[in-house]
Amino acid sequence: MEERTFTVILKKEEDVYIAECPEVGTFSQGNTIDEAVENIKEATELYLEEFPIESQEKKPIITFFEISSNGTIKKGIGREVT
């Protein structure tokens, strides 16, 4: 089995951490960061067993920006995750 590296985005919501894998579109959660990461690994693995993806697919482009209180974008950076 080929090994792949996936991105995990974590967000704290009230008393749980929400985990997302943007390459696959899976979501999970956990009471701690470690638990959320383990749960998203399991959810993604189960998803990929049913819906495999091509090994040549590109990583997502991650970018950040800030918006001031009056709604103008202050700055932004972008880079492809490798």
ChimeraX commands (.cxc) that place a marker at each C-alpha (Angstrom):
marker #1 position 0.00,0.00,0.00 radius 0.5
marker #1 position 1.33,3.42,-0.98 radius 0.5
marker #1 position 1.84,5.92,1.84 radius 0.5
marker #1 position 0.42,9.42,1.44 radius 0.5
marker #1 position 0.61,12.54,3.53 radius 0.5
marker #1 position -2.61,14.46,4.15 radius 0.5
marker #1 position -3.39,17.87,5.63 radius 0.5
marker #1 position -5.37,18.21,8.86 radius 0.5
marker #1 position -7.08,21.49,9.74 radius 0.5
marker #1 position -8.11,21.78,13.39 radius 0.5
marker #1 position -10.63,24.23,14.85 radius 0.5
marker #1 position -11.59,24.61,18.49 radius 0.5
marker #1 position -15.36,24.80,18.93 radius 0.5
marker #1 position -16.65,25.06,22.48 radius 0.5
marker #1 position -15.35,21.93,24.21 radius 0.5
marker #1 position -14.25,19.85,21.17 radius 0.5
marker #1 position -11.72,20.07,18.36 radius 0.5
marker #1 position -13.08,19.70,14.82 radius 0.5
marker #1 position -10.66,18.09,12.34 radius 0.5
marker #1 position -10.90,18.32,8.55 radius 0.5
marker #1 position -8.87,16.64,5.81 radius 0.5
marker #1 position -9.32,18.98,2.81 radius 0.5
marker #1 position -7.79,16.61,0.24 radius 0.5
marker #1 position -10.51,14.04,0.89 radius 0.5
marker #1 position -13.30,16.08,2.49 radius 0.5
marker #1 position -13.53,14.06,5.69 radius 0.5
marker #1 position -14.38,15.56,9.09 radius 0.5
marker #1 position -14.14,14.25,12.63 radius 0.5
marker #1 position -13.78,15.56,16.16 radius 0.5
marker #1 position -12.20,14.86,19.52 radius 0.5
marker #1 position -11.98,16.21,23.05 radius 0.5
marker #1 position -8.23,16.83,22.59 radius 0.5
marker #1 position -6.06,17.66,19.59 radius 0.5
marker #1 position -4.49,14.20,19.68 radius 0.5
marker #1 position -7.91,12.53,19.80 radius 0.5
marker #1 position -9.20,14.67,16.92 radius 0.5
marker #1 position -6.14,13.82,14.80 radius 0.5
marker #1 position -6.49,10.09,15.52 radius 0.5
marker #1 position -10.20,10.26,14.67 radius 0.5
marker #1 position -9.63,12.08,11.37 radius 0.5
marker #1 position -6.97,9.51,10.45 radius 0.5
marker #1 position -9.46,6.71,11.03 radius 0.5
marker #1 position -12.29,8.52,9.20 radius 0.5
marker #1 position -10.03,9.26,6.23 radius 0.5
marker #1 position -8.69,5.70,6.09 radius 0.5
marker #1 position -12.23,4.28,6.09 radius 0.5
marker #1 position -13.31,6.76,3.42 radius 0.5
marker #1 position -10.34,5.89,1.19 radius 0.5
marker #1 position -11.09,2.16,1.47 radius 0.5
marker #1 position -14.45,2.88,-0.16 radius 0.5
marker #1 position -13.42,5.77,-2.45 radius 0.5
marker #1 position -9.72,5.56,-3.41 radius 0.5
marker #1 position -8.09,8.64,-4.91 radius 0.5
marker #1 position -5.44,8.89,-7.59 radius 0.5
marker #1 position -1.90,8.96,-6.23 radius 0.5
marker #1 position -0.96,11.80,-8.61 radius 0.5
marker #1 position -3.43,14.30,-7.16 radius 0.5
marker #1 position -1.93,17.61,-6.07 radius 0.5
marker #1 position -1.91,19.00,-2.56 radius 0.5
marker #1 position -4.27,21.88,-1.82 radius 0.5
marker #1 position -2.98,25.42,-1.96 radius 0.5
marker #1 position -3.13,26.92,1.51 radius 0.5
marker #1 position -3.45,30.69,1.80 radius 0.5
marker #1 position -4.16,33.16,4.58 radius 0.5
marker #1 position -5.62,36.64,4.65 radius 0.5
marker #1 position -6.73,39.23,7.15 radius 0.5
marker #1 position -9.82,41.39,6.91 radius 0.5
marker #1 position -10.06,44.60,8.89 radius 0.5
marker #1 position -13.21,45.59,10.74 radius 0.5
marker #1 position -14.26,47.79,7.79 radius 0.5
marker #1 position -14.06,44.77,5.46 radius 0.5
marker #1 position -10.89,45.53,3.52 radius 0.5
marker #1 position -8.34,42.79,3.00 radius 0.5
marker #1 position -5.14,43.82,4.76 radius 0.5
marker #1 position -2.65,41.24,3.51 radius 0.5
marker #1 position -2.43,37.73,2.16 radius 0.5
marker #1 position 0.14,35.05,1.47 radius 0.5
marker #1 position -0.14,31.78,-0.33 radius 0.5
marker #1 position 1.94,28.71,-0.90 radius 0.5
marker #1 position 1.50,25.18,-2.11 radius 0.5
marker #1 position 1.94,22.60,0.62 radius 0.5
marker #1 position 4.62,20.07,-0.28 radius 0.5
marker link #1:1,2 radius 0.2
marker link #1:2,3 radius 0.2
marker link #1:3,4 radius 0.2
marker link #1:4,5 radius 0.2
marker link #1:5,6 radius 0.2
marker link #1:6,7 radius 0.2
marker link #1:7,8 radius 0.2
marker link #1:8,9 radius 0.2
marker link #1:9,10 radius 0.2
marker link #1:10,11 radius 0.2
marker link #1:11,12 radius 0.2
marker link #1:12,13 radius 0.2
marker link #1:13,14 radius 0.2
marker link #1:14,15 radius 0.2
marker link #1:15,16 radius 0.2
marker link #1:16,17 radius 0.2
marker link #1:17,18 radius 0.2
marker link #1:18,19 radius 0.2
marker link #1:19,20 radius 0.2
marker link #1:20,21 radius 0.2
marker link #1:21,22 radius 0.2
marker link #1:22,23 radius 0.2
marker link #1:23,24 radius 0.2
marker link #1:24,25 radius 0.2
marker link #1:25,26 radius 0.2
marker link #1:26,27 radius 0.2
marker link #1:27,28 radius 0.2
marker link #1:28,29 radius 0.2
marker link #1:29,30 radius 0.2
marker link #1:30,31 radius 0.2
marker link #1:31,32 radius 0.2
marker link #1:32,33 radius 0.2
marker link #1:33,34 radius 0.2
marker link #1:34,35 radius 0.2
marker link #1:35,36 radius 0.2
marker link #1:36,37 radius 0.2
marker link #1:37,38 radius 0.2
marker link #1:38,39 radius 0.2
marker link #1:39,40 radius 0.2
marker link #1:40,41 radius 0.2
marker link #1:41,42 radius 0.2
marker link #1:42,43 radius 0.2
marker link #1:43,44 radius 0.2
marker link #1:44,45 radius 0.2
marker link #1:45,46 radius 0.2
marker link #1:46,47 radius 0.2
marker link #1:47,48 radius 0.2
marker link #1:48,49 radius 0.2
marker link #1:49,50 radius 0.2
marker link #1:50,51 radius 0.2
marker link #1:51,52 radius 0.2
marker link #1:52,53 radius 0.2
marker link #1:53,54 radius 0.2
marker link #1:54,55 radius 0.2
marker link #1:55,56 radius 0.2
marker link #1:56,57 radius 0.2
marker link #1:57,58 radius 0.2
marker link #1:58,59 radius 0.2
marker link #1:59,60 radius 0.2
marker link #1:60,61 radius 0.2
marker link #1:61,62 radius 0.2
marker link #1:62,63 radius 0.2
marker link #1:63,64 radius 0.2
marker link #1:64,65 radius 0.2
marker link #1:65,66 radius 0.2
marker link #1:66,67 radius 0.2
marker link #1:67,68 radius 0.2
marker link #1:68,69 radius 0.2
marker link #1:69,70 radius 0.2
marker link #1:70,71 radius 0.2
marker link #1:71,72 radius 0.2
marker link #1:72,73 radius 0.2
marker link #1:73,74 radius 0.2
marker link #1:74,75 radius 0.2
marker link #1:75,76 radius 0.2
marker link #1:76,77 radius 0.2
marker link #1:77,78 radius 0.2
marker link #1:78,79 radius 0.2
marker link #1:79,80 radius 0.2
marker link #1:80,81 radius 0.2
marker link #1:81,82 radius 0.2
view
